[in-house]
């Protein structure tokens, strides 16, 4: 499910949803469509947000069902290989989106009268980058990787991987465009469609074929990706009064989109990438069978991890609207994340054996302890996500990005080293230890950021100051 969550919250998805909540274009402002052109129908902010959340929940829930069915129908080795390939594909989509989703949400309201230049550039650039990144992974798999070499050694698998990465990246961008149009209902429809197609195909596959390889598990993702892109194209055509994609890219527009989207995208990528890299590491350093268990354990732990992540997003939105309440919002957000996360972690920890046994007895025996260990990471994650939210609100993105890169790199390295020696239990413990150390750093930096805010803003600031870094005064002479 972590992969489905990555698609749901993917590298620019979190920023995109936030910008939907934060961005308002007043009537008569520059960029609003002229009155003689119909304005696209949109939902209220509440219904738009709820629809997006339901769409992501549908993708996550049906994604869990997909992997449950795959685990019951295929050998663990093949499930592990497929999970590793899906992780590589999802990592490729996160790299390829380049923050264009957030940038489109920022700029689309100014281009509603003529959206073609913006949208054509966005879709063309991310499509080209997606194929490049996917091709790069295929080359890496053929020359460096051992187990996932299966992706590069099978021509059918190569084509499926290229297609899924392309369609997955476009699917992320479609979601961001729909959010920008305040049409969360479109995200909801595509979420159900994607999950329904993958589940339906994994159920039908044994009835029409005796294929038992990882390729057969991977193939439904291609069909589902194609389905949501076709539906997304129709939805855009209807929402934007006949818009049709043309493979064109404007250099100046592409440059602007990169400048707008890259900063927040870089921070989000540091949060998402480690979880996508770990299944590849497990597949290569341990075994595909071990990765089948790790993938199941990780996707269940992610259900709890989503709680502090979601609270962090809400905290950022609150701080952006009312910057003077940042400190109180951080305290309240951390308390909420810990309270809700503790209840969820206890419930899942107590039912760990039963939950994993739904996939098969082997999954429960090998994954029960790693799952319970991983659940402990929700505590430091509550502080880390609050710290990242404060950095976003204070525009201290460089500091947060450096923290994310360092923490993610050490976490992946430590987990890989521990996994080779101590197996999945050691891997899970190393991950939690690094998250705990990052959590301590986050607490220290939250205190520092709060102190700096008090020094620079001794009085209640105006709301607009939340998005501006306040320069220090030069020394008086």
N, C-alpha and C positions, 0 to 999 in steps of 0.2 A: 504493500500500500504506500510505502514511502515514495515509490515512483509515481503513483497516482497523485499523491500529495504534492510532489514536485511539479507535476503538470498543473495541479490546481493552484498552487501558490508560486509557481515557477519563477525563475530568476527575476522577471519583472512583474509577475502577477501580484505580489504583495504590494509593491509600490503603485501598481495600476489601480488596485481597489482603493488604496488610500487617497490617491489623487482624485478619484471619483468623488470621494467624500469631501475633499478639501477644495476642489476647484469650482469656482462659480463665475460664470460670465454674465455680468449684468446686462439688462436690455439696453440696446443702443451702443454697447461697447464695440471697440474695433474688432472686426473678425466675425461679428454676428451676421448671419445670412440676410440679405436684403429682404424687405417685406414682400416683394413680389415673387419670391421663391418659397415654396412650402418648406417649413421647418420639419425635420424628421421627428416622428412621434417618439416620445421618451417616457420612461416611468419616473415616478417620484424617487427621491434619493433612498427612501426607506425600502420600497419595493425593489428597486434596482439592486441594492446591497443584499437584501434577503434572497433574491433570485440567484445572484452570483454565488452566495454561500450554499444554497441548495444544490446548484449545479455542481459545485466542487464536491459536496458531500455525496452526491450521486456517483460521481466518478470514483471517489474513494471507496464507497461501499460496494459498488459493482466490481471494482478492481480487486478487492479482497475476495469476493466470490469467484472471480476468474482464477486467482492463484490457488484457492482452495480446490476448485475442480481440477486444475492442472496437477496439483499434488496428488489427488486421488486417482488420476488416470495415467500419469507418466512416472517413470522411474526418477528417484531423487536426483541422480546425476544429470538427467536431461532437464529437469526443472531448474537445477543450479546453473547449467549452461545458459538456458533461456533467460533466467533472471540476470545473469551477468551481462548478456547481450542487451537486455532492456535497460539495465543501468547505464551501459555505455551509450546507448541511443539517447536516453534522457539527459545524460551529461552533455552530449553533443548538442541537443536542442537548447539547453541552458546557455552554452557557450555561443551558439549561433544567434540568439535573439538580440544580443548587443544592447539591451536597454531600449530598443525601439518601441516596445509596448508602452513604457512609461512616457516616452517622448510623444507618441501618437496621442495619448490621452491629454497631454499638455497642449498640443498644437491643433488637434482636429477641430475644436470649437471655432478656431479662426479660419478654417478652410471648408466649412460645411457647404458654402456656395459652390466651391470648386475643389472637391476632395481628391480628384484623380491624381494630381501631382504628388500629394503627400502619401496616399495609399499605394500608388504604383511604385513609388520609390521604396517605401517600407517593405512591401511584399517581395519586390525584386531583390533588394539587398540581402534580406534575411534568408531568402531561398538560396541565393548563390553562396552565402556563407555556410548555410546548413550543409549543402552538398560538399563544400570544401572541407568542413570539419569532419563529416562522416567519412569522406575519402581518406582523410588523415588517420582516422582510427583504423580503417581497414589496413592501411599500410603499416601502422603500428602493430596491429594484431598479427600480420603476416611475418613481421621481422623480429618482434620482441616477445609477444605473448605465446604461451604454450597451450593452455586449455581453450582460451577464446580465439585461438587460431582457426577454430571451426568457422568463425564468421568470414574469415578471409579465404579459406580453402574451398568453400562451396560457392560456386557462382550464383546459385539461387539465393543463398544467404546474403551475399554481397548486395544483390539487387534489393532484397527485402530491407536490409539495413539502411541503404541509401534512401529508399523510398520512405521508410518509417521516420527517419530523422528529418527529411524534408517536410513531410506531412505534419509531424509533431510540432516542428518549429512554426509552421504556418498556422496550426491550430492554436498555439499560444497567442500569436498575433491577432487572430480572429477574436479571441476572447477579449483582448485589450481594446480592440476597436469597438466591440459591442459594449464594453464597460464605458468607453468614452461617449458613446451615443446614448448612455443610460438605458440600454436594452439588456439588462441582466437576464430577461426571459430567454434571449437567444443563447446565452451561456448555459442556462438550465436545459434547454432542448438538446444542445450539443453534448452536454455532460451525460444525459440519459442515453443518447444515441451511441456515444462512444462505448460506455460501459455495457449497454445492451448488446451491441454487435460483438464485442470481445467475448462476453459470456455465452451468447448464442452460438458463436462459431466453435468455441472450445467444447460445447455440449454436442454439437452436430458432427464434429470432426471424427470421432470414433465410429459413427454410423456410416460414414461415406468413405473412410480411408483407414488403413491399418498403420499409418505413419506413427512412429513412436519417438521421433527425434525432437531435439530442441527447435528445429526449424518449424515444426508443426505447431509448437507453442507460440512461437514468435509471429507466425503468419497472420493471426487474427488482428494484431496491432496495425498491420498495413491496411487491411480492409476498413477497420474502424477509423483510422486516420483519414483515409480517402473519403469516407462517408461524412465526417464532420466538416471537411474542407468544401465538399460539394454543397452541403447544406449552408455552410457559412457564406459561400459565394451568393447563393440565392437570397439569404437574409440581407446581405449588404445591398444587393440589387434592389430589393424592395424598400429598405430603409433609406437609401441615398438616391432614390428616384432614378433608377436605371444605371447606377455605376457598374462598370465592368472592368475587370482588371486588364491592364496592358503591360507587357514586360518592358517597362521603361524605368530609368533611374536618373533623377536630377542630382548632380554632384553637390550643388549648394544645399539642397534640401537634405541630402544624406549627411552632410557635414553638420548641419544644425541638429538633426535628430540624434547624432552621436554625442554632441556636446550636451544636449539636454538629458539624454538617457543614461549615459555611462556612469556617472557618480553613484547613484542609488543602485544601479544594476551591479556594480562591482561589489558593493557591500552585500547585497542579496546573494550573489554568487558565492561569496566566502561562506555564507551560512548553509547553502544547499549542496555545494560540490562535495564536501567530505562524505556525506551520506550516500552519494551516488558513486563515489570512488571505492568505498569499502567493499561492496559486493564483487567488484572486479578484482580487488586485492585478495579477497577470500578465495575466489575461484582459482586464481593463479598460484597463490602461496600454499593454500591448504588443499582443497579439492572442489570440484563442482558439487559433490554431494554435501560437503560442509556448507557451501554457499546456499544450497536449497534451505538448510536449517537457518543459517544466518539471515537470509532474506525474509523468512517467515517471522523470525524473532524481531528483526528491525522494523518491519512494517507494523507489527503490533505495538512495539514501543513508541513508534511515531504517533500513534493515536493519542498517547499521553503528551508527547512533545508538542503536539499541535496546540495544546492549551496555553503554555507560556508564549508561544509564537503569536497566537491570536490576541492574547492580552497585550503583547508588545505593540502590535499594529493599532489596537484601539487606543493605547497610551499615546502613540505618536499622533494620532488624529486629534485626541483631546488636547495635547500640548500645542499642536499647531493652531487650534482654534483659540485656546486660552493659555498663552505661554506663561502667564503669571502663576498658574497652578501646576507647573511642571513638577515641583518637588512633591506636592500632595498627590499628584497623579501617579508618580513613580511608586510611592509608598502604597497607595491603594491598589495599583496594578500588581505589584509583587505579592501583596497579601492575597489578592484574588487568585493569582496563578498558583500560589502554594496551596491554598485551601482546596480549590477545585482539582488541581493536579494530584494532591495527596489522596483524595477520595478515589480518583480514577486509577492511580498507581496501586493502591491497596486492593481495589476490586480486581484489576487485571493480574496482579501478583498472586492473589489467592486462587484465581482461576487459570493460572498459566498452563498447568498440565492439561486441563480440559480443553482450553482454547487451541493449544498446539495439537492435541490428539485429533481434532477435526481434520487436520491435514494428513494424519497418519501416525501410528505409534512411534515410528522412528523419529519424527519431528519432536514429539513430546519428550522422549528420553534425552535427546541431545540438546534441546533448546530451552528446557524449563529454567535451568540455572542462569544461562546468559540473559534470558529475558528479564528475570527478576533483578539481575545486576544492572542492566541497562535502564530499568525504570527509575533508578536512583538519580539519573542525570537530570530529571525534570527540575530538581531543586536548584542547581546552579544555572540551568537554562532560564529560570524565571528572572534571575538577576542579570544574566547576559542580555536577554531580550529587552529588559528595561533599560539597560545601558545603551544598547543600539538605538532604541527609540529616542532616548535623550540626545544621543549624538545626531540623529536625523533632525530632531527639532531644533537643536542648537547649531546645526550646519557644521558639525565637527566630523565630517564624513571620512576625512583622511585618517584620523586616529582610529575610527571604528574599523575601517578597511584593513589597516595594518594589524589590528587586534585579531580580526577574523582570519586573515591569512596565516598569521603566526600560530594561532590556536588550532586552526584546521590542519595545517601541515604537521604540527606536532602530534595531534590526535591520530591522524591517519598513520603516521610513522610509528608511533608507540603501539597502536592497535595491531599493526602488521607484525611488528617484532614480537609482541606478546603472543599473537596468534600462532606464529610458527613454533614457539616453545611450549605454550600452555594451552593451545587450542582456543575454542570459542569462548570459554570462561575467562581466560586471560585477556583475550581481545576485548571483551565487554568491560572488564575491570579497568584496563588501560584507558579505554575511551572515557569512562566515568571519571577517572582520576584527572585527566586533562581538562574535562569540563568543569570539575570542581576548582582547579587552579584558575581557570579562566573566570569562573564565578567570583572568586576572591578578588581578582583584578578588577572585575566589573564593579564590585562594591566600592573599592577604593577610588575608582575613577568617577563613579556617581557622586561620591562625596566631593571630589575635586571640582567636577562640573557645577555642582550646586553652589560651592563656594565662589567659583568664578562668576556665576550668574549674580550672586548677591553683591559681589564687589563692583561689577559693571552696571548693575541695575538696582541700586539701593532703594529706588522707589518703584512703584507698580509700572511696568512698561506698557507701551501701546501695543495692541495686537500685531501690528505689522512688523514689530521688531523681532518677532519669533523667527523670521526667515532671514535675518540679516546678522552677519558677524559684526560686532561692535569694535571698531578700531581703538587701540589704546591712544591716549593723548601723548603728543610729543612733550618732552621735558621742557619746562618753561625756562627761558633765559633772562 
